[in-house]
Amino acid sequence: MPSQLSSIYNLHTPALMLDWPTAQRNINRAAQFVQDKQVRLRPHFKNHKRVPLARKQLAVGGCVGMTAATVVEAISLVDGGIKDVLIANQIVGAADISRFAELAVRANVRVAIDDFENVRAIARAARNRGIEIGVLIEVDIGMGRCGVAPGNAAVELAGQISSLAGIRLDGLQAYEGHATGILDPDERETVATASIEKAIYTKRQLEAAEHECRILSCGSTGTYRSTGSLEGVTELQVGSYVTMDWCYKEKVRDQFDIALTVLARVVSVRQDHFVINAGCKAIGHEFGPPRLRDYAEAEIPGFASEEHTVVHFPGHKLHIGDLVHVVPSHCCMTCALHRDMVVYEGERILEIWQANIGYGLP
Ligand SMILES: Cc1ncc(COP(=O)(O)O)c(C=O)c1O
């Protein structure tokens, strides 16, 4: 790292920042949760997309591997030496299946499926390479996104898969994404538990029909406690818990703390407001406008400019050039907007971790 970059005060802005002591504490807390349980963690890489951070997550123990959202994320992980990856989404189309199958030649990379023709295409790609690919049937337990219906539909698909050479059914994936955003903790737990029970029921049905179901992969930062306490769930795909954002903090207050901010500079000052040099190209905001970490009185009512944010704060004492830490409403989107993540403690920069961001051709 260049020596002029040893302090956060010398950084170019806007910059994606990870407060390392807080992130490490979050990582430890999740590991502690599974310590005395059968369930393991499979942290979701889509949260931060940084391989060194994935290594830190795996280093504390309690993890079976990483979850990825895309083939590109899985390639980053495998290239970085992480050899057990679940792509928790469908991979469809000859080009993407071929890229995925190439990866499966050199690592244990599984994928979620919910369609027989898609599995047939994956099986062909596996046979062409002389390998077997592990798949998890995705069950839609209420989110209404991907997945077959719980129960018979999953058993039927398992029956079709069993005749396919090149494919190995390892179990089920069921993401309770419709529960994770519920603010009230009791209601969130009730909805999550009722949903995951549909997946557990499906697992029992598969086993009764003598299909393999050693994995049941579920969970999120908002639901890991209830989902991870249910018998039958084998792994938790928690993502945002490491970095956190203000939206998740309102839901899991006492469990994880906000480690992620965007560092921005004050570039214009008036009496009742000031403007910082970070807008929606630097700060993920699907769940609402960002907030300032160190100024609870500051308000950001509108959030639309690409490179600016206007902060309403009558009586503020900020000056042009001052630095502020901005807390996004959505950490995963924010991490995907930046190549560099500055890892720091106090004022000291410890490391800079880069991500393979954006979509691109191989
Ligand atoms: C398939 C899947 N699993 C798990 C998660 C949980 O991630 P988080 O803990 O960040 O809510 C997500 C979130 O988008 C997801 O899409």
The ligand as an SDF file (V2000), in Angstrom:
LIG
                    3D

 16 16  0  0  0  0  0  0  0  0999 V2000
  -30.5980  -17.0600   -2.2480 C   0  0  0  0  0  0  0  0  0  0  0  0
  -30.3160  -16.1490   -1.1010 C   0  0  0  0  0  0  0  0  0  0  0  0
  -29.9090  -16.6770    0.0670 N   0  0  0  0  0  0  0  0  0  0  0  0
  -29.6690  -15.9170    1.1280 C   0  0  0  0  0  0  0  0  0  0  0  0
  -29.7870  -14.5360    1.0750 C   0  0  0  0  0  0  0  0  0  0  0  0
  -29.5600  -13.7800    2.3520 C   0  0  0  0  0  0  0  0  0  0  0  0
  -28.7510  -12.7000    2.3160 O   0  0  0  0  0  0  0  0  0  0  0  0
  -28.7700  -11.6190    3.4880 P   0  0  0  0  0  0  0  0  0  0  0  0
  -28.2780  -12.3040    4.7080 O   0  0  0  0  0  0  0  0  0  0  0  0
  -27.8370  -10.5880    2.9830 O   0  0  0  0  0  0  0  0  0  0  0  0
  -30.1650  -11.1340    3.6300 O   0  0  0  0  0  0  0  0  0  0  0  0
  -30.2050  -13.9410   -0.1170 C   0  0  0  0  0  0  0  0  0  0  0  0
  -30.3620  -12.4860   -0.2240 C   0  0  0  0  0  0  0  0  0  0  0  0
  -30.5720  -11.8710   -1.2350 O   0  0  0  0  0  0  0  0  0  0  0  0
  -30.4760  -14.7640   -1.2440 C   0  0  0  0  0  0  0  0  0  0  0  0
  -30.8970  -14.2590   -2.4200 O   0  0  0  0  0  0  0  0  0  0  0  0
  1  2  1  0
  2  3  1  0
  2 15  2  0
  3  4  2  0
  4  5  1  0
  5  6  1  0
  5 12  2  0
  6  7  1  0
  7  8  1  0
  8  9  2  0
  8 10  1  0
  8 11  1  0
 12 13  1  0
 12 15  1  0
 13 14  2  0
 15 16  1  0
M  END
$$$$
